[in-house]
Amino acid sequence: MKKMKTMKWAAAALSAVLAAGALTGCGVKNVNETGGSADTAETQDENTLNIYTALEDDQINDYLTEFKEKYPDVQINITRDSTGIITAKLLAEKDNPQADVVWGLSAASLLVLEDQDMLEPYAPEGVDRIQPEFKDSAETPKWVGIDAWETAFLVNKEVLASHGVTEIPESYADLTKPEYKGLIAMSNPASSGTGTLTVNGLLTLYGEEEGWNYLDKLHDNVAVYLHSGSAPAKDTAKGEYGIGISFGYRCIKSAEEMGDNGVVVFPEEGSGWDVEANCLIKKDGGEKEISKKFLDWAISDGVMEKYAQNYPIVATGVGDQIPEGYEKNPMDQLIKNVDLKWCAENRDRILNEWTNRYDGKSAAEE
């Protein structure tokens, strides 16, 4: 794999790293949603664990309950933000890494970090249970997945009706119809893993030439590109947009707040997708044992059951109980032949092209 050039999108994403907001509670410290460095002394402390994640805010504490009970003396520092922001932060800290582990970040992003020799191989306890497509193929893997997430739309029927529109879009093709002009919010792929997987899925589905042609048509109807995967669904639920191109979990959760007004759509052509995955960050002074214990726990049966309450496809396979709101055959919903290694190798090129074409409709950084 060729070394990738410094990414224009990373510079844009990193500009958001200074935005901060702190929350502390019960042994878990949310350092902030975009950064704040863990000091050097802490990084060597076995009772302090610095975790970088792109998992949803409303999932993290629930998932961590079991780990906190098992290791009550460990101070957990969470740095949480959108995939693009977390990836940019990790790359910026390459020569002085602050994270001990990454938990629930796009596998395509971890492949970018692997290309930069930032990942320490580690085989968590129980890794043999993980499906081959959810982990690095090396004998001692550098990354291990936990679940898959996929493109979905949330539709606000009242907003559409206020613009004289009654038809619910069922496909990507529908989104380019003239009646939806100015009514669509989408995740910005330069800062959002959901935006990235959606774009990569479309380029895989249509091929690059036709994929960019499709994205040109979609762009004509998009009102704004937002800087997180969940924001299009959340803002659509609030009535700010008629359609939010987001991901399944967040669309379903937002629709629950809307009653009959919210409709979740998994596009007829299939959904773009990626794997949420974990890794151990390479440190010159060596990696902590508590980091390895965390990665063991992060694919254990107890937390895997919690992942399966939110996502129908987890790293051990598709569960018997598909969470309400998802397609009944979730594997069939995924666009075939999405190659995560190709996505990582071409990330710089794809995101630069997207930015050059469409960034004029991106929301201002907060």
C-alpha positions in Angstrom: 0.0 0.0 0.0 1.4 3.4 -1.0 1.9 6.0 1.7 -1.0 8.5 1.5 -0.5 12.2 1.1 -1.5 14.6 3.8 -5.2 15.1 3.4 -6.9 18.4 2.7 -10.0 17.0 4.4 -8.0 16.3 7.5 -6.9 19.9 7.8 -10.6 20.9 7.5 -11.6 18.4 10.1 -8.9 19.2 12.5 -10.0 22.8 12.5 -13.0 21.6 14.6 -10.7 20.0 17.2 -10.6 23.1 19.4 -14.4 23.0 20.0 -14.8 21.7 23.5 -17.4 20.6 26.1 -16.6 18.5 29.2 -18.7 16.0 31.1 -17.4 14.0 34.0 -19.2 11.2 35.9 -18.7 7.9 37.7 -15.2 7.1 36.6 -15.8 8.1 33.0 -14.5 11.5 31.9 -15.6 12.8 28.5 -12.4 14.9 27.8 -14.4 16.7 25.1 -16.1 15.9 21.9 -13.1 16.9 19.8 -10.0 16.7 21.8 -8.0 17.9 24.7 -4.7 16.2 25.3 -4.2 13.5 27.9 -1.0 14.5 29.6 2.1 12.3 29.4 2.0 11.1 33.0 -1.5 9.8 32.5 -0.6 7.9 29.4 1.8 5.8 31.4 -0.7 5.2 34.3 -2.3 1.8 34.3 -5.2 3.3 36.2 -6.0 5.7 33.4 -7.3 4.7 30.1 -7.6 7.2 27.2 -10.2 6.1 24.6 -10.9 7.8 21.3 -14.3 6.8 19.8 -16.9 7.7 17.2 -19.6 5.7 18.9 -22.9 7.5 19.5 -23.1 9.5 22.7 -26.2 7.7 23.9 -24.4 4.3 23.6 -21.1 4.8 25.3 -22.1 4.8 29.0 -24.5 1.9 28.5 -21.8 -0.1 26.8 -19.2 0.7 29.5 -21.3 -0.4 32.5 -19.8 -3.9 32.7 -16.2 -2.7 32.2 -16.6 -0.1 34.9 -17.9 -2.7 37.3 -15.0 -5.0 36.5 -12.3 -2.3 36.8 -13.8 0.3 39.2 -10.4 2.0 39.9 -9.7 2.8 36.3 -10.3 6.4 35.2 -11.7 6.3 31.7 -11.1 9.4 29.6 -13.4 9.5 26.5 -12.6 11.6 23.5 -15.6 11.4 21.3 -16.5 13.0 17.9 -17.4 12.2 14.4 -15.2 9.8 12.5 -13.4 12.4 10.3 -12.6 14.5 13.3 -11.3 11.6 15.4 -9.3 10.3 12.4 -7.7 13.7 11.8 -6.9 14.1 15.5 -5.2 10.7 15.6 -3.1 11.5 12.5 -2.1 14.9 14.0 -0.9 13.2 17.2 1.0 10.5 15.3 4.4 11.5 16.8 3.0 11.9 20.3 -0.1 9.7 20.5 -2.5 10.5 23.3 -5.0 7.7 22.8 -4.3 4.3 24.3 -7.1 2.6 22.3 -9.6 3.4 19.6 -13.0 2.0 20.1 -15.7 2.0 17.5 -14.1 3.9 14.7 -14.6 3.2 11.0 -12.4 0.3 9.8 -11.6 2.3 6.7 -10.1 5.0 9.0 -8.1 2.4 10.9 -6.7 1.2 7.6 -5.5 4.8 7.1 -3.8 4.7 10.5 -2.3 1.3 9.7 -0.8 2.8 6.6 0.9 5.3 8.9 2.3 2.5 11.1 0.3 3.7 14.1 -1.4 0.5 15.1 0.1 -2.2 17.4 -0.9 -5.7 16.6 -3.0 -7.4 19.3 -5.3 -10.4 19.3 -7.9 -9.8 22.0 -9.2 -12.7 24.0 -12.0 -14.3 22.0 -10.9 -13.0 18.6 -11.5 -16.4 17.0 -15.3 -15.7 17.4 -15.1 -12.7 15.2 -16.1 -13.2 11.5 -13.2 -12.9 9.1 -14.6 -9.8 7.3 -14.7 -8.0 10.7 -11.0 -8.1 11.4 -7.6 -7.6 10.0 -6.5 -10.7 8.1 -3.0 -10.8 9.8 -2.4 -13.7 12.2 -2.1 -11.1 15.0 -4.7 -8.5 13.9 -4.1 -4.8 14.0 -7.8 -4.0 14.2 -10.9 -6.0 15.2 -14.5 -5.0 14.4 -17.6 -4.9 16.6 -20.5 -4.1 14.3 -21.5 -2.7 10.9 -23.5 0.4 10.2 -25.3 1.5 7.0 -26.9 4.4 5.1 -30.5 5.1 5.7 -32.9 8.1 5.2 -35.2 9.7 7.7 -38.2 11.4 6.2 -40.3 14.1 7.9 -43.7 13.8 6.3 -45.0 17.1 7.7 -42.0 19.1 6.3 -42.5 17.4 2.9 -46.3 18.1 3.0 -45.6 21.8 3.8 -43.8 22.0 0.5 -46.6 20.1 -1.3 -44.8 16.8 -1.4 -46.5 13.6 -0.4 -44.3 11.0 -2.0 -41.8 9.2 0.3 -38.4 8.6 -1.4 -37.6 4.9 -1.5 -34.3 5.0 -3.3 -31.2 7.0 -4.1 -32.7 7.7 -7.5 -35.8 9.2 -5.9 -33.6 11.7 -4.0 -32.7 13.5 -7.3 -36.4 14.2 -8.1 -37.1 18.0 -8.5 -39.7 18.0 -5.7 -37.0 17.3 -3.1 -34.8 20.3 -4.1 -33.6 22.1 -1.0 -35.2 19.6 1.4 -32.3 17.2 2.0 -29.6 17.2 4.6 -26.6 14.9 4.3 -23.6 14.0 6.3 -20.3 15.7 5.2 -17.9 12.9 4.3 -14.9 15.0 5.2 -15.9 15.0 8.9 -18.4 12.1 9.1 -17.9 8.4 8.7 -21.5 8.0 7.7 -21.0 10.6 4.9 -17.9 8.7 3.8 -19.5 5.3 3.7 -22.5 6.7 1.8 -20.2 8.3 -0.8 -18.1 5.1 -1.1 -21.2 3.0 -1.4 -22.5 5.1 -4.2 -19.2 5.0 -6.1 -19.2 1.2 -5.6 -22.8 0.9 -6.7 -22.6 3.0 -9.8 -18.9 3.0 -10.6 -16.8 6.2 -10.2 -17.9 8.1 -13.4 -21.6 7.5 -12.9 -21.2 7.7 -9.2 -19.9 11.3 -9.4 -22.6 12.1 -11.9 -25.2 10.9 -9.5 -23.6 12.9 -6.6 -23.8 16.0 -8.9 -27.5 15.5 -9.3 -28.0 14.8 -5.6 -26.0 18.0 -4.8 -28.6 20.0 -6.7 -31.2 18.9 -4.2 -29.1 19.1 -1.0 -29.7 22.0 1.3 -26.7 21.4 3.6 -23.9 19.0 4.4 -23.7 18.6 8.2 -20.6 17.6 10.2 -21.8 14.5 11.9 -23.4 11.2 10.8 -26.4 11.7 13.2 -27.1 15.4 12.6 -29.2 14.9 9.4 -31.5 12.6 11.2 -31.7 14.6 14.4 -32.3 17.9 12.5 -34.9 16.2 10.2 -36.7 15.0 13.3 -36.8 18.6 14.6 -38.5 19.7 11.4 -35.5 21.6 9.9 -35.3 19.4 6.8 -37.7 17.0 5.0 -35.1 14.2 4.4 -31.9 13.4 6.4 -29.4 11.0 4.8 -27.9 9.4 7.9 -27.5 5.9 9.2 -29.9 3.2 10.4 -29.5 3.4 14.2 -29.9 7.2 14.3 -32.8 7.3 11.9 -34.6 4.7 13.9 -34.0 6.4 17.2 -35.0 9.8 15.8 -38.1 8.4 14.2 -39.2 7.0 17.5 -39.5 10.7 18.7 -41.7 11.6 15.8 -44.6 9.2 16.0 -46.3 8.7 12.6 -44.6 11.7 11.2 -41.2 9.9 10.8 -40.4 7.3 8.2 -37.2 5.4 8.0 -36.0 4.3 4.6 -33.3 1.9 3.7 -32.7 2.6 0.0 -33.8 0.1 -2.6 -30.5 -0.1 -4.3 -28.7 -1.0 -1.1 -26.9 0.8 1.7 -23.3 2.0 1.9 -21.6 0.5 5.0 -18.5 0.3 7.1 -17.4 -1.6 10.2 -17.0 0.0 13.6 -13.7 -1.4 14.9 -11.1 -1.2 17.7 -7.4 -1.0 17.9 -4.4 -0.6 20.1 -2.4 2.6 19.4 1.4 2.1 19.1 3.4 3.9 21.9 7.2 4.3 22.0 7.2 3.5 25.7 5.0 0.4 25.2 1.3 -0.2 25.5 -0.6 -0.5 28.8 -2.0 -3.8 30.0 -5.2 -2.1 30.9 -5.5 -1.1 27.2 -5.3 -4.8 26.2 -7.8 -5.7 28.9 -10.2 -3.1 27.5 -9.9 -4.6 24.0 -10.5 -8.1 25.4 -13.7 -6.8 27.0 -14.8 -4.8 24.0 -15.5 -8.0 22.0 -16.7 -10.1 24.9 -20.1 -11.7 24.9 -21.7 -9.2 27.3 -21.0 -6.1 25.4 -21.5 -7.9 22.1 -25.1 -8.5 23.2 -25.4 -4.7 23.8 -24.1 -3.9 20.3 -26.7 -6.3 18.9 -29.4 -4.4 20.6 -28.6 -1.4 18.4 -27.2 -3.0 15.2 -28.5 -6.1 13.4 -25.0 -7.0 12.1 -22.3 -7.5 14.8 -18.8 -9.0 14.5 -19.9 -12.4 15.6 -22.7 -12.6 13.0 -26.4 -11.6 12.6 -28.3 -12.2 15.7 -31.6 -14.1 16.0 -33.4 -10.9 17.2 -33.1 -8.1 14.6 -33.6 -4.7 16.4 -36.9 -3.1 15.6 -36.9 -0.9 12.5 -34.2 -2.6 10.5 -34.6 -4.7 7.4 -35.3 -8.3 8.2 -32.4 -9.5 6.1 -29.8 -6.9 7.0 -26.9 -8.5 5.1 -28.9 -8.3 1.9 -29.4 -4.5 2.4 -25.6 -3.9 2.2 -24.2 -2.8 -1.2 -22.1 -5.7 -2.5 -18.4 -5.4 -3.2 -17.6 -2.5 -1.0 -13.8 -2.8 -0.5 -12.7 -1.2 2.7 -9.0 -1.3 1.7 -9.8 0.5 -1.5 -11.8 3.0 0.5 -8.8 3.7 2.7 -6.3 3.8 -0.1 -8.4 6.3 -2.1 -9.7 8.3 0.9 -7.6 11.3 0.2 -8.5 11.4 -3.5 -12.2 10.8 -3.0 -12.6 13.3 -0.1 -10.6 16.0 -2.0 -12.8 15.5 -5.1 -15.9 15.7 -3.0 -14.7 18.8 -1.2 -13.8 20.5 -4.5 -17.2 19.8 -6.0 -19.6 20.2 -3.1 -18.1 21.9 0.0 -19.9 25.2 -0.8 -23.0 23.8 0.9 -21.2 22.5 4.0 -22.5 23.9 7.3 -20.2 26.3 9.1 -18.0 24.7 11.7 -19.4 25.2 15.2 
